[in-house]
Amino acid sequence: MNIIVRRSQLVRNTASLLRAGENYRLMTGQERSGNAAGPLHDLPDFHFADGRPAPVTHTQMKWQQFRSNTDNILNRMMDEVKVDQSQVTSRIDNMQTYIDQKITQSKEKRAQKKVVFEKTDN
């Protein structure tokens, strides 16, 4: 019984060590564990002595495909944002030209009214 208690205490004490830095990584927007993303996780970390590359495992292929899909989705979203941005800026430009035209028209009308009233006053 004493061995079981010691074992549970040991597991509890080492569990916090295994999670060291987890809160910091989560706060900075990184993955929960330090090795969950990046080339060390996605690619094989060795090659054969004769220069042949190491075989890519199923998990590594899955992560590579996941990253590729994520990149494709982000690129499509960026393209959509750029299209929407150009549409909005063109609408803003059109509205600005319309406003400028209205302002010049109103200034011209005021000038015409001023000329008409000046003639009648004389």
Stockholm file with secondary structure:
# STOCKHOLM 1.0

chainA/1-122         MNIIVRRSQLVRNTASLLRAGENYRLMTGQERSGNAAGPLHDLPDFHFADGRPAPVTHTQMKWQQFRSNTDNILNRMMDEVKVDQSQVTSRIDNMQTYIDQKITQSKEKRAQKKVVFEKTDN
#=GR chainA/1-122 SS CHHHHHHHHHHHHHHHHHTTTHHHHHHTTCCSSTTSSSHHHHSCSCBCTTSCBCCCCHHHHHHHHHHHHHHHHHHHHHHHHHHHHHHHHHHHHHHHHHHHHHHHHHHHHHHHHHHHHHHHHC
#=GC SS_cons         CHHHHHHHHHHHHHHHHHTTTHHHHHHTTCCSSTTSSSHHHHSCSCBCTTSCBCCCCHHHHHHHHHHHHHHHHHHHHHHHHHHHHHHHHHHHHHHHHHHHHHHHHHHHHHHHHHHHHHHHHC
//
